[in-house]
Amino acid sequence: MEGNKNSGITVIIPTYNREKVLSRAISSVVRQTYSDWKLIVVDDASDDGTLELLELWKKRDPRIDYIRHSENMGNGCGARNTGILATATEFIALLDSDDSWGEHHLEFLVKAIERHPEASGVFSGSCVRTEERELSKHPAHKGYASIRHMLIGAGFGGSNSGVLVRREAFVRAGMYDLSLKKKTDMDMWLRIALQGKWIPVKGCFANIYVDADNRMAAHKPSVFKGKAQYFFKHRSKFREYGVEHIALRKLAREAVVNVGSIRLANILLGASQRANFWYGWYARMYGIKIWLLYQRKKGKKL
C-alpha cells in the first residue's frame, strides 16, 4: 500500500463486527460521481464474517483494500489512525462502517477544499435516518466550525462520516487520541481547527443511521466521564475563549443525568460560579433546575 503522494482521496472505513451493514457503506463509496479514490477498510479484529466480505469487495474493485488488526483497539480511533498512516494521498475522507454517502458527497467536498487551499478540512451536513426513512437533516454551518462552538459541545456540522481533511492536518494535530473514551471526534476537529480553519459545504450528503444495532448507549457514567475528560484536557482553551463556566454548568447536568449525583453536580456548579463571578446568579438558578431534575430522576427509580 505504498505510493507517491497525489491529489486523489483515500477513504477510510474503520469497522468491527459490522458484517451486516458494511456493504452499505462500501457500496456508497463505489457509487460516487468522483472516481479518483482509494478505499482502505481497517478491520479492528472482527470475529464475524467481515474478513470474507472484504475479500469479495477487494476482488470486485481494485481501488478497495483492507488492513486487519490482530487485536481490537477499542472505539474506532486506533483503526482510523492506522488508516491515516497507511495513506499516500493528499486528502482523507472518513466514513463510519454503519453510515453511507450520497453519490455526490466526494465531488462537492473536493471542489470545496480545492477552492480553499488555506483550509485544513471541509465538512458537509448530515441526514439522520433509519433504513426505512429520514428522521432529520443537519446542514453544515460556518458557526459550527468555530473553536468556541466546539468547546462548549454545541455540536459540529460534520460527523466523522461528513469530513474531508488534508492528511498533513491529521499528522500536525497529533492523530486521534486513544486515551479518550468519548468525544474523540470533537477532540480531533478542535485540534485541527486550532491550526487551520474548517469550511462548511452546502448540502446533507452523509447518511447517519440510528438503527437498533448501531445506536450508541446513552445515560450512563461513561458518558459523563468521557465529557469530563474532554473538558479537563482542553480546560486552558475553555478559559481562553471564555466558556469555562458554561462547560462546567453542562457537566453539572451530566452529573445528574448520567451519574445520578447531586453532590458532584453542586461541586461543578460551584466551580462554574468561581470561573465567572457575573455568571454566579444564573448558576444558582440553574442549580435549582438541577435539583429538580435530580428529584425527578430519583422518583423514577422508586
C-alpha positions as CSV (number, residue, x, y, z in Angstrom):
1,M,0.0,0.0,0.0
2,E,2.9,2.3,-0.7
3,G,2.8,5.1,-3.3
4,N,3.6,8.7,-4.1
5,K,1.5,11.4,-2.6
6,N,-1.1,12.7,-5.0
7,S,-4.2,14.8,-5.2
8,G,-6.6,11.9,-5.0
9,I,-8.5,10.8,-2.0
10,T,-8.2,7.9,0.4
11,V,-11.4,6.9,2.1
12,I,-11.0,5.2,5.5
13,I,-13.7,3.0,7.0
14,P,-13.0,1.6,10.4
15,T,-15.1,-1.4,11.3
16,Y,-15.7,-4.0,13.9
17,N,-18.3,-6.8,13.6
18,R,-20.4,-4.8,11.1
19,E,-20.8,-7.5,8.5
20,K,-24.5,-6.8,8.1
21,V,-24.1,-3.1,7.3
22,L,-20.6,-2.8,5.9
23,S,-21.6,-3.4,2.3
24,R,-24.0,-0.4,2.5
25,A,-21.0,1.9,3.4
26,I,-18.7,0.4,0.7
27,S,-21.4,0.5,-2.0
28,S,-21.9,4.2,-1.3
29,V,-18.2,4.8,-1.9
30,V,-18.3,2.8,-5.2
31,R,-21.3,4.9,-6.4
32,Q,-19.5,8.2,-6.0
33,T,-19.5,10.6,-9.0
34,Y,-15.9,11.5,-8.1
35,S,-13.9,8.4,-9.0
36,D,-10.3,9.2,-8.1
37,W,-10.4,7.5,-4.8
38,K,-8.9,4.6,-2.9
39,L,-10.7,2.8,-0.1
40,I,-9.0,1.3,3.0
41,V,-11.2,-0.6,5.3
42,V,-9.5,-1.1,8.7
43,D,-10.9,-4.3,10.3
44,D,-10.4,-3.9,14.1
45,A,-10.1,-7.7,14.7
46,S,-13.7,-8.6,13.8
47,D,-14.8,-12.2,14.6
48,D,-17.9,-12.3,12.3
49,G,-17.8,-12.6,8.5
50,T,-16.2,-9.2,7.9
51,L,-12.9,-10.6,6.6
52,E,-14.6,-12.8,4.0
53,L,-16.8,-9.9,2.9
54,L,-13.7,-7.7,2.4
55,E,-12.0,-10.3,0.3
56,L,-15.0,-10.3,-2.0
57,W,-15.0,-6.5,-2.3
58,K,-11.3,-6.4,-2.9
59,K,-11.7,-8.8,-5.9
60,R,-14.6,-6.8,-7.2
61,D,-12.8,-3.4,-7.3
62,P,-9.0,-2.8,-7.4
63,R,-9.4,0.5,-5.6
64,I,-10.5,-1.3,-2.5
65,D,-8.1,-2.7,0.1
66,Y,-8.1,-3.6,3.7
67,I,-5.9,-3.8,6.8
68,R,-6.7,-6.2,9.6
69,H,-5.7,-5.6,13.3
70,S,-4.7,-8.7,15.2
71,E,-6.3,-7.2,18.4
72,N,-9.2,-4.9,18.8
73,M,-8.1,-1.4,19.7
74,G,-11.4,0.0,21.0
75,N,-13.7,2.8,19.8
76,G,-12.5,3.1,16.2
77,C,-9.9,5.7,16.8
78,G,-7.0,3.2,16.6
79,A,-8.4,1.9,13.3
80,R,-8.7,5.4,11.9
81,N,-5.1,6.2,12.9
82,T,-4.0,3.0,11.2
83,G,-5.8,4.0,8.0
84,I,-4.4,7.6,8.1
85,L,-0.8,6.4,8.5
86,A,-1.3,4.0,5.6
87,T,-2.4,6.6,3.1
88,A,-0.3,8.2,0.4
89,T,-2.9,10.8,-0.9
90,E,-3.2,14.4,0.0
91,F,-6.8,14.2,1.2
92,I,-8.6,11.8,3.5
93,A,-12.3,11.2,3.8
94,L,-13.8,9.3,6.7
95,L,-16.8,7.1,6.7
96,D,-18.1,5.0,9.6
97,S,-19.0,1.5,8.7
98,D,-22.6,1.8,9.7
99,D,-23.2,5.0,7.6
100,S,-23.3,5.9,3.9
101,W,-22.8,8.7,1.5
102,G,-25.0,10.3,-1.2
103,E,-23.4,9.8,-4.6
104,H,-22.2,13.5,-4.9
105,H,-20.5,13.6,-1.5
106,L,-16.9,13.4,-2.6
107,E,-17.5,15.6,-5.7
108,F,-18.7,18.5,-3.7
109,L,-16.2,18.2,-0.9
110,V,-13.3,18.0,-3.3
111,K,-14.5,21.2,-5.1
112,A,-14.8,23.0,-1.8
113,I,-11.4,22.2,-0.5
114,E,-9.7,23.0,-3.8
115,R,-11.4,26.4,-3.6
116,H,-9.9,26.9,-0.1
117,P,-6.2,26.0,-0.1
118,E,-6.0,27.7,3.3
119,A,-8.4,25.2,4.9
120,S,-7.4,22.1,6.9
121,G,-10.7,20.4,6.1
122,V,-14.3,20.7,4.8
123,F,-17.5,19.2,6.1
124,S,-21.0,18.6,4.8
125,G,-24.2,18.4,6.6
126,S,-25.8,15.0,7.6
127,C,-29.1,13.2,7.3
128,V,-30.1,11.2,10.3
129,R,-32.2,8.2,9.3
130,T,-33.2,4.6,9.7
131,E,-33.1,2.1,6.9
132,E,-36.7,2.9,6.1
133,R,-36.9,6.7,6.4
134,E,-35.3,10.0,7.0
135,L,-35.6,11.4,10.6
136,S,-33.9,14.8,10.4
137,K,-31.4,16.9,8.5
138,H,-28.5,18.8,10.0
139,P,-27.0,21.3,7.4
140,A,-23.4,22.4,7.8
141,H,-23.0,26.0,9.0
142,K,-20.0,28.3,9.4
143,G,-20.7,28.8,13.1
144,Y,-20.4,25.1,13.8
145,A,-16.7,25.2,12.8
146,S,-15.8,28.0,15.3
147,I,-13.5,27.0,18.2
148,R,-15.8,28.4,20.8
149,H,-18.7,26.4,19.4
150,M,-16.7,23.2,19.5
151,L,-15.5,23.8,23.1
152,I,-19.0,24.2,24.6
153,G,-20.0,21.0,22.9
154,A,-22.8,22.6,20.9
155,G,-22.2,20.2,18.0
156,F,-20.3,20.1,14.8
157,G,-21.9,20.2,11.4
158,G,-19.9,17.3,10.2
159,S,-19.8,13.9,11.8
160,N,-16.9,11.5,11.2
161,S,-18.7,10.5,8.0
162,G,-19.1,14.0,6.7
163,V,-15.5,15.4,6.6
164,L,-12.7,15.6,4.0
165,V,-9.3,16.6,5.6
166,R,-5.8,17.2,4.4
167,R,-3.6,14.3,5.6
168,E,-1.0,16.7,6.9
169,A,-3.6,18.3,9.2
170,F,-4.2,15.0,10.9
171,V,-0.5,14.5,11.4
172,R,0.2,18.0,12.6
173,A,-2.7,17.7,15.1
174,G,-1.3,14.5,16.5
175,M,-3.9,12.0,15.2
176,Y,-6.8,10.6,17.2
177,D,-6.3,10.5,21.0
178,L,-6.6,6.9,22.1
179,S,-6.8,7.8,25.8
180,L,-10.2,9.5,25.3
181,K,-13.3,7.4,25.8
182,K,-15.9,9.8,24.4
183,K,-15.9,13.0,22.2
184,T,-12.9,11.7,20.2
185,D,-14.2,13.2,17.0
186,M,-14.8,16.6,18.6
187,D,-11.4,16.5,20.1
188,M,-9.8,15.8,16.7
189,W,-11.8,18.5,14.9
190,L,-10.9,21.0,17.7
191,R,-7.2,20.3,17.4
192,I,-7.4,20.6,13.6
193,A,-9.3,23.9,14.0
194,L,-6.5,25.3,16.2
195,Q,-4.1,25.0,13.3
196,G,-6.3,25.8,10.3
197,K,-9.9,26.5,9.6
198,W,-12.9,24.3,8.6
199,I,-15.1,25.2,5.6
200,P,-18.8,24.1,5.6
201,V,-20.2,22.6,2.4
202,K,-23.8,23.2,1.5
203,G,-25.9,20.0,1.4
204,C,-26.5,17.0,3.6
205,F,-24.6,14.1,1.9
206,A,-23.7,11.9,4.8
207,N,-26.3,9.4,6.0
208,I,-26.1,8.7,9.7
209,Y,-28.0,5.6,10.6
210,V,-29.6,5.2,14.1
211,D,-30.9,1.6,13.8
212,A,-31.1,-0.5,16.9
213,D,-27.8,-2.3,16.1
214,N,-25.7,0.8,16.0
215,R,-27.3,3.3,18.3
216,M,-24.9,4.4,21.0
217,A,-25.9,3.7,24.6
218,A,-26.9,6.9,26.4
219,H,-27.3,7.9,30.0
220,K,-24.5,6.1,31.8
221,P,-21.5,7.1,33.8
222,S,-19.0,6.5,31.0
223,V,-20.8,9.3,29.0
224,F,-20.1,11.8,31.9
225,K,-16.6,10.5,32.3
226,G,-15.8,11.0,28.6
227,K,-17.2,14.6,28.5
228,A,-15.3,15.4,31.7
229,Q,-12.1,14.0,30.2
230,Y,-12.6,16.3,27.1
231,F,-13.1,19.3,29.3
232,F,-10.1,18.8,31.5
233,K,-7.9,18.1,28.5
234,H,-8.8,21.4,26.9
235,R,-9.5,23.4,30.1
236,S,-7.0,26.1,29.2
237,K,-8.7,26.7,25.9
238,F,-12.1,26.8,27.6
239,R,-10.7,29.6,29.8
240,E,-9.0,31.4,26.8
241,Y,-12.3,31.5,24.9
242,G,-14.4,32.5,27.9
243,V,-16.6,29.4,28.1
244,E,-15.2,27.5,31.1
245,H,-18.3,28.4,33.2
246,I,-20.7,27.2,30.5
247,A,-18.9,23.9,30.2
248,L,-18.9,23.3,33.9
249,R,-22.7,24.0,34.0
250,K,-23.2,21.4,31.3
251,L,-21.1,18.9,33.2
252,A,-23.2,19.6,36.3
253,R,-26.3,18.5,34.4
254,E,-24.5,15.4,33.0
255,A,-23.6,14.5,36.6
256,V,-27.3,14.2,37.4
257,V,-28.4,12.6,34.2
258,N,-25.6,10.1,33.7
259,V,-24.3,9.6,37.2
260,G,-27.2,10.4,39.4
261,S,-25.0,12.5,41.8
262,I,-26.4,15.8,43.1
263,R,-23.2,16.2,45.2
264,L,-21.0,16.2,42.1
265,A,-23.4,18.5,40.3
266,N,-23.1,21.0,43.1
267,I,-19.3,20.9,43.1
268,L,-19.3,21.6,39.4
269,L,-21.8,24.4,39.7
270,G,-19.6,25.9,42.4
271,A,-16.6,25.8,40.1
272,S,-18.8,27.4,37.4
273,Q,-19.6,30.3,39.7
274,R,-15.9,30.8,40.5
275,A,-14.9,30.7,36.8
276,N,-17.2,33.6,36.1
277,F,-18.4,35.8,39.0
278,W,-21.1,37.6,37.0
279,Y,-22.4,34.2,35.9
280,G,-22.9,33.3,39.6
281,W,-26.6,34.3,39.9
282,Y,-27.6,32.4,36.8
283,A,-25.6,29.3,38.1
284,R,-27.6,29.5,41.3
285,M,-30.9,29.5,39.4
286,Y,-29.6,26.7,37.3
287,G,-28.7,24.8,40.5
288,I,-32.4,24.8,41.3
289,K,-33.2,23.2,37.9
290,I,-30.5,20.6,38.5
291,W,-32.0,19.8,41.9
292,L,-35.5,19.4,40.4
293,L,-34.0,17.2,37.6
294,Y,-32.4,15.1,40.3
295,Q,-35.6,14.7,42.2
296,R,-37.5,13.6,39.0
297,K,-34.7,11.1,38.2
298,K,-34.7,9.8,41.8
299,G,-38.5,9.5,41.7
300,K,-38.4,7.3,38.6
301,K,-36.2,4.8,40.4
302,L,-38.5,4.5,43.4
